[in-house]
Amino acid sequence: MRLALTAGGTGGHILPAMAVLDALRTRNGVLTEVCFFGPDDRGEREMVESRGVAFIPVPAAGVRGRGPLRLAGSLVRLARGVVVAFKRLRAFRPDAVFSTGGYASFPASVAARVLRRPLVVYLPDVTPGWAVRAEQRLATRIATTTEAGLAHLPQRKTIVTGYPVRKLFFETSREQARGMLGLAAHDPVLLIAGATQGARAINQAIFASAAPLCTAAIVYHVTGTADLAAARAVRDALPAGLRERYHVDPYREDLPLLMLGADLGVFRAGASVLGEVPAAGLPAVLVPGRYAGGHQRDNARWLEQGGAAEVVEEDALTGLADRLLALLGDAGRLAAMRESARAMARPGAADAIAGLITEVARQ
């Protein structure tokens, strides 16, 4: 099978595409060639090519929140992207196209329909953005993370699969992860990771309360690059006994291990939390972003309703530290949240979507 991948530029869209690719690669003889089709100005290329996937540039542009002039420019760029995707998909001749949404996926998805190539669309969030709302009309089959997503999608061709995550989440125990990180069994661990590029509002709230948080727990703070210098300054200003308990990094390759080993996490509510928080069995405090149509609030509320998370709105971040300290001091509450998170996990999500892609490719 020759497979074309296309996805938006955030980790919440790229990571499930890579997890499904891994699942397909375990099926001997199924996958013969794979290419990724998307814009070359959003950072996807490095991640995609590091997984041994050829990257085919296709122009794309967002349309949400654009003024009239910018909207016109975006529509022109999208139209150009459809033309480019059509030519390059026709040359590649895929047996199936797999889209995980985001505006970057739209040109290749339209081209797939024009070329009559089977298209599988995956909705990673609880509610679809404009790209998935458009692509659902083009799709052969649709997969979605949650049952709540069915309210927004054509049920006759949609299945609920869960969010595909890296196998590491299910192959490594909490005890193994803590051992690999050099953590003692009794050490409380707080993980803060706003998003791929960090989250300034969350970072500022943590900086203001670093001392009491580091007194209560070993803190791992993934800041993004923009706030790294500020985080290091905060760490350097801490008393010597606390300084070594505050670990700051712009990015962590071992984030899954940190999620598995932590007692509590603080995150934005992008699509990846829907899979990774349950897979890690990690109690979470979620601060949904207000951008991209507000879909993060729906993601956060879904995990909150399942008992795995508590939600703090961005305009209430002055109370974030108090909420974290209260949770870190309540072992019973954390244990209940951990069990709720684990109950929401779907270990077979990547395999289910891989099966869907294989099925449509054979039709």
C-alpha positions in Angstrom: 0.0 0.0 0.0 1.2 3.5 -0.9 0.0 5.9 1.7 -0.2 9.7 1.7 -0.3 11.5 5.0 -1.5 15.0 5.6 -1.9 17.0 8.8 -2.0 20.3 10.6 1.2 21.7 12.0 0.6 21.2 15.8 1.7 18.2 17.7 -2.0 17.3 18.3 -2.3 16.6 14.6 1.2 15.3 13.7 1.7 12.9 16.6 -1.4 10.7 15.9 -0.4 10.5 12.2 3.0 9.2 13.3 1.4 6.8 15.7 -0.8 5.4 13.0 2.2 5.1 10.7 4.0 3.1 13.3 1.0 0.8 13.6 1.0 0.3 9.8 4.7 -0.4 9.8 4.2 -3.4 12.2 1.9 -5.0 9.6 4.3 -7.0 7.5 4.0 -6.3 3.8 1.2 -3.8 4.1 3.0 -0.5 3.7 5.3 -0.2 0.7 5.7 3.6 0.5 4.6 6.7 2.4 4.8 10.4 1.7 3.7 13.4 3.8 1.9 16.3 2.0 1.9 19.7 3.7 3.2 23.2 3.9 7.0 23.7 4.3 6.8 26.7 6.7 5.3 25.3 9.9 8.0 22.9 11.3 6.5 19.6 10.2 9.3 18.6 7.8 11.9 17.8 10.5 9.6 15.6 12.5 8.3 13.8 9.4 11.7 13.2 7.8 13.1 12.0 11.1 10.6 9.1 10.8 11.9 8.1 7.4 9.0 9.7 5.5 9.4 11.8 2.3 8.1 15.3 2.6 6.2 16.8 -0.3 5.6 20.6 0.0 2.0 21.7 -0.5 0.9 25.4 0.1 -1.8 26.0 2.7 -3.2 28.8 4.8 -5.6 29.3 7.7 -8.9 31.2 7.2 -10.2 31.5 10.8 -10.1 35.0 12.2 -8.8 36.6 9.0 -9.8 40.1 7.9 -11.1 40.5 4.3 -7.7 41.1 2.7 -5.9 38.3 4.6 -8.8 36.0 4.0 -8.6 36.7 0.3 -4.9 35.9 0.3 -5.5 32.7 2.3 -8.2 31.5 -0.1 -5.8 32.1 -3.0 -3.1 30.1 -1.3 -5.5 27.3 -0.5 -6.6 27.1 -4.1 -3.0 27.0 -5.2 -2.3 24.3 -2.6 -5.2 22.2 -4.1 -3.6 22.5 -7.6 -0.2 21.5 -6.3 -1.6 18.6 -4.2 -3.5 17.3 -7.2 -0.4 17.2 -9.3 1.8 15.6 -6.6 -0.7 13.1 -5.4 -1.4 12.1 -9.0 2.3 11.5 -9.5 2.5 9.5 -6.2 -0.6 7.4 -6.9 -1.5 6.6 -3.3 -3.8 3.7 -2.4 -5.2 5.8 0.5 -4.9 9.3 2.0 -4.9 9.8 5.7 -5.7 13.2 7.1 -5.7 14.3 10.8 -7.2 17.7 10.2 -5.9 21.2 10.5 -5.9 23.7 7.7 -2.6 22.3 6.3 -4.4 19.0 5.5 -7.2 20.6 3.4 -5.5 20.9 -0.1 -4.4 17.2 -0.1 -7.8 16.1 1.1 -9.6 17.9 -1.7 -7.1 16.6 -4.2 -7.7 13.1 -2.9 -11.4 13.4 -3.6 -10.9 14.9 -7.1 -8.5 11.9 -7.9 -11.0 9.5 -6.3 -8.5 8.2 -3.9 -9.9 6.7 -0.6 -9.6 9.3 2.2 -9.7 8.5 5.9 -10.1 11.6 8.1 -9.4 11.5 11.8 -10.8 14.1 14.3 -8.3 14.3 17.2 -10.3 16.9 19.2 -13.7 16.6 20.8 -15.2 19.1 18.3 -14.0 19.6 14.7 -12.4 22.7 13.3 -13.3 24.1 9.9 -10.9 21.7 8.1 -12.4 18.5 9.4 -15.9 20.0 9.0 -15.1 20.4 5.3 -13.2 17.2 4.9 -15.9 15.0 6.5 -17.9 15.6 3.3 -15.0 14.3 1.2 -14.0 11.3 3.4 -14.5 7.7 2.7 -14.3 6.8 6.4 -13.9 8.9 9.5 -12.3 8.1 12.9 -12.8 10.2 16.0 -11.2 10.3 19.5 -14.4 10.5 21.6 -18.0 9.5 21.5 -18.8 13.2 21.8 -17.4 13.7 18.4 -20.2 11.7 16.8 -22.6 14.6 17.3 -20.6 16.6 14.8 -19.9 13.9 12.2 -21.9 11.6 9.8 -22.3 8.5 12.0 -22.8 6.1 9.1 -19.2 6.4 8.1 -17.6 7.3 11.5 -16.1 5.1 14.2 -14.8 6.0 17.7 -11.2 4.8 18.0 -9.6 7.0 20.7 -6.5 9.1 20.2 -3.4 7.2 18.9 -0.4 7.7 21.1 3.2 6.4 21.1 3.6 2.8 22.2 5.9 3.9 25.0 2.9 5.0 27.0 1.6 1.4 27.2 4.9 -0.4 27.2 6.4 1.4 30.2 5.1 1.3 33.8 5.0 4.2 36.1 7.7 2.5 38.3 9.9 1.9 35.2 9.5 5.5 34.1 10.4 6.9 37.5 13.4 4.6 37.7 14.6 5.8 34.2 14.3 9.4 35.4 16.2 8.7 38.6 13.2 9.5 40.9 12.8 8.0 44.3 9.4 6.2 44.9 8.3 8.7 47.5 9.2 12.0 45.6 6.1 13.9 44.5 6.6 15.2 40.9 4.8 18.1 39.2 5.1 18.4 35.5 4.2 21.6 33.6 4.3 21.6 29.8 2.1 24.3 28.2 2.4 23.2 24.6 5.0 22.5 21.9 6.1 26.2 22.0 5.3 26.7 25.7 2.5 28.8 27.1 3.4 32.2 28.5 0.4 32.7 30.7 1.0 29.3 32.4 4.7 29.9 32.7 4.2 33.3 34.4 1.8 31.7 36.9 4.4 29.0 37.7 7.3 31.6 38.0 5.3 33.6 40.6 4.9 30.5 42.8 8.1 28.5 42.1 9.2 28.4 45.8 6.1 26.9 47.3 5.7 24.5 44.4 9.3 23.3 44.6 8.8 22.9 48.4 5.9 20.6 47.8 7.3 18.6 44.8 10.1 18.1 42.3 9.0 20.4 39.5 9.7 19.7 35.8 8.8 22.8 33.8 8.9 22.6 30.0 8.8 26.2 29.1 9.3 26.5 25.3 12.1 28.5 24.0 10.7 32.0 24.5 10.5 31.8 28.3 13.6 29.7 28.9 15.8 32.6 30.1 13.1 33.8 32.4 12.7 30.3 33.9 16.4 30.0 34.5 16.4 33.3 36.2 13.6 32.1 38.5 15.5 29.0 39.3 18.7 30.8 40.0 16.9 33.1 42.5 15.5 30.1 44.5 17.2 29.1 47.8 19.9 26.4 47.2 17.8 23.6 48.7 15.0 24.3 46.2 17.0 25.2 43.1 17.9 21.6 42.5 14.2 20.6 42.6 13.2 23.0 39.7 14.1 21.5 36.3 13.6 23.8 33.4 13.9 22.9 29.7 12.6 24.4 26.4 11.6 20.9 25.2 11.9 17.3 26.5 12.3 14.3 24.2 11.4 12.1 27.1 8.1 13.9 27.8 6.1 10.5 27.8 8.4 9.3 30.6 7.8 12.4 32.6 4.0 12.0 32.1 4.2 8.4 33.2 6.3 9.2 36.3 4.6 12.5 37.4 2.0 12.7 40.2 0.3 15.8 38.6 0.5 17.6 35.3 -0.4 21.0 34.1 -1.1 21.4 30.3 -3.0 23.3 27.7 -5.9 21.2 26.3 -4.8 20.5 22.7 -5.8 17.3 21.1 -2.8 15.3 22.4 -4.0 15.5 26.0 -7.0 13.5 25.1 -4.8 10.5 24.4 -1.7 11.1 26.5 -3.3 12.0 29.8 -5.3 8.8 29.9 -2.5 6.7 28.5 -0.1 8.0 31.2 -2.8 7.7 33.9 -1.8 11.2 34.9 -4.0 13.5 37.0 -4.1 16.8 35.2 -4.9 20.5 35.6 -5.8 21.9 32.2 -5.7 25.5 31.1 -7.6 25.7 27.8 -6.3 28.2 25.2 -8.8 30.6 23.7 -7.6 30.3 20.2 -8.6 28.2 17.1 -12.3 28.5 17.8 -12.1 27.5 21.5 -11.9 23.7 20.9 -9.5 23.3 23.8 -12.3 24.1 26.2 -14.3 21.2 24.9 -11.3 18.9 25.2 -10.6 20.0 28.8 -14.2 19.6 29.8 -14.3 16.1 28.4 -11.4 15.0 30.5 -12.9 16.8 33.5 -16.2 15.1 33.1 -14.4 11.8 33.0 -12.7 12.5 36.3 -9.2 12.7 35.0 -8.7 16.5 35.2 -9.6 19.8 36.7 -10.0 22.9 34.6 -8.6 26.3 35.3 -9.5 29.1 32.9 -6.8 31.4 31.8 -8.3 34.4 33.6 -8.2 32.5 36.9 -4.5 31.6 36.7 -3.7 33.7 39.9 -5.2 30.7 41.7 -3.3 28.0 39.8 -0.6 27.5 42.5 -3.2 27.1 45.3 -5.0 24.5 43.2 -1.8 22.6 42.5 -0.7 22.6 46.1 -4.1 21.4 47.3 -4.0 18.5 44.8 -0.4 17.6 45.7 -1.5 17.4 49.3 -4.5 15.2 48.6 -3.3 11.7 47.9 -6.9 10.3 47.7 -8.0 12.8 45.1 -4.9 12.1 43.0 -5.4 8.4 43.2 -9.1 8.8 42.1 -8.1 11.0 39.2 -5.4 8.5 38.1 -7.8 5.7 38.0 -10.3 7.7 36.1 -7.6 8.7 33.6 -6.6 5.1 33.1 -10.2 4.1 32.5 -10.4 6.5 29.6 -7.3 5.1 27.8 -7.7 3.4 24.4 -4.5 1.3 23.8 -5.8 0.1 20.5 -6.5 3.4 18.8 -3.5 3.4 16.4 -4.2 -0.1 15.3 -7.9 0.6 14.8 -7.2 3.5 12.5 -4.5 1.5 10.7 -7.1 -1.2 10.1 -9.5 1.4 8.7 -6.9 2.8 6.3 -5.9 -0.7 5.1 -9.6 -1.6 4.6 -10.4 1.4 2.3 -7.1 0.9 0.4 -8.2 -2.6 -0.6 -11.7 -1.6 -1.7 
